[in-house]
Amino acid sequence: MKRKFGDRANWRRITNRQFACRYVESEEFTGYLSLYTIHDLKEPLWKTYGGYTFCTADKGYSWLQYFPKDEHYVVTAMFDDQDQIVEWYIDTCRNQGITDQGVPWFDDLYLDVIVLKDGEIFLLDEDELDDALEKGHITTADYELSTRTAQYLLQTIDAHSFPYFKMSLEDRANLFENGDFKE
């Protein structure tokens, strides 16, 4: 299991970035909200899902990330250099926390739910989850938690009650307009 950090300090592809984070407590969301902005990089990052290939990281792109309190998932809304949504990437996780330096982290539980801007949904890395259990990198309880969390996410998305799609579009604009995060 990998521990992943919101500031992606070890991501060598990115040569100049900005990271900002704050704790939010509201009716809509409680937890850490971070913004990772890419100013320069060695090469863009391209992904392919279901026959679609598109860029998820390039100069001017930003990732708005939600670390919801007491949940077993983290939501990343990826925006292009025109502030248009590229995709939502939802990681299942065992737990999450914050470093002494104020950087949110999570222990990744392999399964990911991807939602493209057109609404198409993908469940990824089931093979990695199976392999991690088989090799003893995670427990049966971790495996069940990841599977249960992914099913909850898919059901919530299908029921049109997953709040992060609308929230991320509004928050991305508002964070800059209100000066909460600086570019």
Backbone hydrogen bonds in HBPLUS format (Angstrom, degrees):
<---DONOR---> <-ACCEPTOR-->    atom                        ^
c    i                          cat <-CA-CA->   ^        H-A-AA   ^      H-
h    n   atom  resd res      DA  || num        DHA   H-A  angle D-A-AA Bond
n    s   type  num  typ     dist DA aas  dist angle  dist       angle   num
A0108-ASP N   A0002-LYS O   2.90 MM 106  5.59 149.1  1.99 177.8 169.0     1
A0004-LYS N   A0106-PHE O   2.81 MM 102  5.43 167.6  1.82 163.6 163.9     2
A0106-PHE N   A0004-LYS O   2.88 MM 102  5.43 145.2  2.01 147.5 158.3     3
A0008-ARG N   A0005-PHE O   3.15 MM   3  5.49 158.3  2.20 111.2 117.9     4
A0006-GLY N   A0104-PRO O   2.81 MM  98  5.43 169.7  1.82 163.6 161.4     5
A0011-TRP N   A0008-ARG O   3.02 MM   3  5.41 165.5  2.04 121.2 122.7     6
A0014-ILE N   A0011-TRP O   3.31 MM   3  6.05 147.3  2.43 116.8 122.7     7
A0042-LYS N   A0013-ARG O   2.73 MM  29  5.30 163.9  1.75 160.7 166.3     8
A0015-THR N   A0040-ASP O   2.96 MM  25  5.48 146.1  2.08 120.8 130.0     9
A0016-ASN N   A0040-ASP O   3.13 MM  24  4.83 152.7  2.21 134.6 126.5    10
A0039-HIS N   A0016-ASN O   2.76 MM  23  5.18 150.8  1.85 146.8 152.0    11
A0040-ASP N   A0016-ASN O   2.99 MM  24  4.83 146.7  2.10 141.0 137.1    12
A0018-GLN N   A0037-THR O   2.88 MM  19  5.11 150.0  1.97 145.5 153.1    13
A0037-THR N   A0018-GLN O   2.84 MM  19  5.11 167.9  1.86 154.2 158.2    14
A0020-ALA N   A0035-LEU O   3.04 MM  15  5.35 151.6  2.12 144.9 153.6    15
A0035-LEU N   A0020-ALA O   2.84 MM  15  5.35 156.8  1.89 154.0 158.9    16
A0022-ARG N   A0033-LEU O   3.00 MM  11  5.60 151.7  2.08 150.2 159.2    17
A0033-LEU N   A0022-ARG O   2.92 MM  11  5.60 166.2  1.94 166.2 170.2    18
A0024-VAL N   A0031-GLY O   2.80 MM   7  5.48 173.0  1.80 163.8 165.7    19
A0031-GLY N   A0024-VAL O   2.94 MM   7  5.48 155.7  2.00 151.8 156.8    20
A0026-SER N   A0029-PHE O   2.89 MM   3  5.27 142.0  2.03 135.4 146.7    21
A0069-LYS N   A0030-THR O   2.85 MM  39  5.83 175.4  1.86 145.5 147.1    22
A0032-TYR N   A0067-PHE O   3.21 MM  35  5.03 141.3  2.37 135.9 132.6    23
A0067-PHE N   A0032-TYR O   2.85 MM  35  5.03 159.3  1.89 162.6 161.8    24
A0034-SER N   A0065-GLN O   2.88 MM  31  5.13 163.1  1.91 147.7 153.4    25
A0065-GLN N   A0034-SER O   2.83 MM  31  5.13 166.5  1.84 146.3 151.0    26
A0036-TYR N   A0063-TRP O   2.94 MM  27  5.08 163.4  1.97 141.6 147.1    27
A0063-TRP N   A0036-TYR O   2.78 MM  27  5.08 156.9  1.83 145.6 153.5    28
A0038-ILE N   A0061-TYR O   2.90 MM  23  5.51 177.2  1.90 168.1 169.1    29
A0060-GLY N   A0038-ILE O   2.79 MM  22  5.50 157.7  1.84 152.9 157.3    30
A0045-LEU N   A0057-ALA O   2.91 MM  12  4.99 157.0  1.96 140.5 147.3    31
A0056-THR N   A0045-LEU O   2.85 MM  11  5.73 163.4  1.88 159.2 164.6    32
A0047-LYS N   A0054-PHE O   2.89 MM   7  5.65 165.7  1.91 161.8 163.1    33
A0054-PHE N   A0047-LYS O   2.92 MM   7  5.65 155.5  1.98 158.4 165.8    34
A0049-TYR N   A0052-TYR O   2.89 MM   3  5.33 146.5  2.00 150.2 157.5    35
A0052-TYR N   A0049-TYR O   2.85 MM   3  5.33 168.3  1.86 127.7 130.2    36
A0061-TYR N   A0058-ASP O   2.99 MM   3  5.46 162.3  2.02 138.1 138.5    37
A0062-SER N   A0079-PHE O   3.09 MM  17  5.25 155.8  2.15 132.7 139.7    38
A0079-PHE N   A0062-SER O   2.79 MM  17  5.25 170.2  1.80 170.1 172.2    39
A0064-LEU N   A0077-ALA O   2.88 MM  13  5.10 158.6  1.93 156.1 153.5    40
A0077-ALA N   A0064-LEU O   2.76 MM  13  5.10 172.4  1.76 158.0 158.2    41
A0066-TYR N   A0075-VAL O   2.74 MM   9  5.07 162.4  1.77 154.7 160.6    42
A0075-VAL N   A0066-TYR O   3.07 MM   9  5.07 150.9  2.15 142.5 148.9    43
A0071-GLU N   A0068-PRO O   3.31 MM   3  5.71 144.9  2.44 138.3 131.4    44
A0093-CYS N   A0072-HIS O   2.92 MM  21  4.91 158.3  1.97 118.8 118.7    45
A0074-VAL N   A0091-ASP O   2.95 MM  17  5.28 145.4  2.07 143.0 152.9    46
A0091-ASP N   A0074-VAL O   2.94 MM  17  5.28 149.2  2.04 157.8 159.7    47
A0076-THR N   A0089-TYR O   2.83 MM  13  5.08 155.5  1.89 146.2 154.2    48
A0089-TYR N   A0076-THR O   2.79 MM  13  5.08 163.5  1.82 149.8 155.2    49
A0078-MET N   A0087-GLU O   2.91 MM   9  5.48 173.3  1.92 173.0 174.5    50
A0086-VAL N   A0078-MET O   2.67 MM   8  5.45 165.9  1.69 165.4 160.6    51
A0080-ASP N   A0084-GLN O   2.84 MM   4  5.44 159.3  1.88 150.7 154.8    52
A0083-ASP N   A0080-ASP O   3.06 MM   3  5.28 154.0  2.13 117.8 117.8    53
A0088-TRP N   A0115-VAL O   2.87 MM  27  5.15 157.6  1.92 148.2 155.7    54
A0115-VAL N   A0088-TRP O   2.93 MM  27  5.15 162.7  1.96 151.2 155.2    55
A0090-ILE N   A0113-VAL O   2.82 MM  23  5.03 160.1  1.86 152.7 158.1    56
A0113-VAL N   A0090-ILE O   2.88 MM  23  5.03 159.2  1.93 143.6 150.0    57
A0092-THR N   A0111-LEU O   3.05 MM  19  5.71 151.5  2.13 177.8 171.5    58
A0109-LEU N   A0092-THR O   2.86 MM  17  5.32 172.4  1.87 135.1 132.6    59
A0094-ARG N   A0107-ASP O   2.87 MM  13  5.52 152.8  1.94 158.6 163.5    60
A0107-ASP N   A0095-ASN O   3.01 MM  12  5.70 160.2  2.05 154.6 158.2    61
A0097-GLY N   A0105-TRP O   3.00 MM   8  5.39 155.5  2.06 136.0 140.8    62
A0105-TRP N   A0097-GLY O   2.91 MM   8  5.39 154.3  1.97 138.4 140.1    63
A0099-THR N   A0103-VAL O   2.89 MM   4  5.17 160.3  1.93 132.4 137.8    64
A0102-GLY N   A0099-THR O   2.99 MM   3  5.19 163.0  2.02 109.8 113.7    65
A0111-LEU N   A0109-LEU O   2.75 MM   2  5.95 141.7  1.90 112.9 100.4    66
A0112-ASP N   A0124-LEU O   3.20 MM  12  5.10 159.4  2.24 133.8 137.2    67
A0124-LEU N   A0112-ASP O   2.79 MM  12  5.10 169.5  1.80 154.2 157.9    68
A0114-ILE N   A0122-PHE O   2.80 MM   8  5.03 165.9  1.82 151.5 156.5    69
A0122-PHE N   A0114-ILE O   2.83 MM   8  5.03 152.7  1.90 147.6 153.1    70
A0116-LEU N   A0120-GLU O   2.87 MM   4  5.31 162.8  1.90 158.1 161.2    71
A0119-GLY N   A0116-LEU O   2.80 MM   3  5.25 162.1  1.84 119.4 124.1    72
A0129-LEU N   A0125-ASP O   3.06 MM   4  6.37 153.4  2.13 147.2 154.0    73
A0130-ASP N   A0126-GLU O   3.00 MM   4  6.27 163.9  2.02 150.5 154.2    74
A0131-ASP N   A0127-ASP O   2.92 MM   4  6.06 160.1  1.96 145.5 151.5    75
A0132-ALA N   A0128-GLU O   2.89 MM   4  6.03 155.3  1.95 145.2 151.6    76
A0133-LEU N   A0129-LEU O   3.11 MM   4  6.38 154.0  2.18 148.7 154.9    77
A0134-GLU N   A0130-ASP O   2.95 MM   4  6.17 165.6  1.97 151.6 156.0    78
A0135-LYS N   A0131-ASP O   2.91 MM   4  6.08 151.1  1.99 149.5 156.7    79
A0137-HIS N   A0132-ALA O   2.80 MM   5  4.98 140.8  1.96 157.5 159.3    80
A0136-GLY N   A0133-LEU O   3.07 MM   3  5.09 154.0  2.14 102.3 110.4    81
A0143-TYR N   A0139-THR O   3.00 MM   4  6.31 160.8  2.04 150.2 155.2    82
A0144-GLU N   A0140-THR O   2.92 MM   4  6.17 163.2  1.95 152.1 155.9    83
A0145-LEU N   A0141-ALA O   2.88 MM   4  6.03 152.5  1.96 143.8 152.0    84
A0146-SER N   A0142-ASP O   2.91 MM   4  6.14 162.8  1.94 154.8 158.5    85
A0147-THR N   A0143-TYR O   3.01 MM   4  6.24 166.1  2.03 151.6 155.5    86
A0148-ARG N   A0144-GLU O   2.83 MM   4  5.88 164.6  1.85 148.7 153.7    87
A0149-THR N   A0145-LEU O   2.87 MM   4  5.93 159.1  1.91 146.9 153.2    88
A0150-ALA N   A0146-SER O   2.93 MM   4  6.11 163.0  1.96 149.6 154.2    89
A0151-GLN N   A0147-THR O   3.00 MM   4  6.19 159.8  2.04 148.7 154.2    90
A0152-TYR N   A0148-ARG O   2.94 MM   4  6.17 156.2  2.00 146.4 153.1    91
A0153-LEU N   A0149-THR O   2.90 MM   4  6.18 160.9  1.93 152.3 157.4    92
A0154-LEU N   A0150-ALA O   2.92 MM   4  6.16 166.1  1.94 153.4 156.7    93
A0155-GLN N   A0151-GLN O   2.93 MM   4  6.10 159.5  1.98 149.4 155.0    94
A0156-THR N   A0152-TYR O   2.87 MM   4  6.03 161.2  1.91 152.7 158.2    95
A0157-ILE N   A0153-LEU O   2.87 MM   4  6.03 160.1  1.91 153.1 158.8    96
A0158-ASP N   A0154-LEU O   2.90 MM   4  6.00 162.1  1.94 144.4 150.0    97
A0159-ALA N   A0155-GLN O   2.91 MM   4  6.07 143.5  2.05 142.0 151.7    98
A0161-SER N   A0156-THR O   2.98 MM   5  5.36 167.3  2.00 165.2 161.8    99
A0160-HIS N   A0157-ILE O   2.96 MM   3  5.06 158.0  2.01 108.3 113.9   100
A0167-MET N   A0163-PRO O   3.10 MM   4  6.15 167.0  2.12 157.1 159.5   101
A0168-SER N   A0164-TYR O   2.94 MM   4  5.63 160.7  1.98 132.6 138.1   102
A0169-LEU N   A0165-PHE O   3.39 MM   4  6.61 159.3  2.43 145.3 150.1   103
A0170-GLU N   A0166-LYS O   3.08 MM   4  6.34 163.6  2.11 155.8 160.3   104
A0171-ASP N   A0167-MET O   2.66 MM   4  5.76 169.6  1.67 161.2 165.1   105
A0172-ARG N   A0168-SER O   2.94 MM   4  5.82 159.7  1.98 142.1 147.1   106
A0174-ASN N   A0170-GLU O   2.97 MM   4  6.15 170.8  1.98 156.7 159.8   107
A0175-LEU N   A0171-ASP O   2.82 MM   4  5.73 160.0  1.86 154.6 157.4   108
A0177-GLU N   A0173-ALA O   3.13 MM   4  6.34 166.1  2.15 153.1 157.5   109
A0178-ASN N   A0174-ASN O   2.90 MM   4  5.82 165.6  1.92 152.3 155.2   110
A0180-ASP N   A0175-LEU O   2.93 MM   5  5.02 120.7  2.29 143.5 157.6   111
A0181-PHE N   A0175-LEU O   3.25 MM   6  5.65 161.0  2.29 133.5 132.7   112
A0179-GLY N   A0176-PHE O   3.19 MM   3  4.99 148.3  2.29  95.2 104.7   113
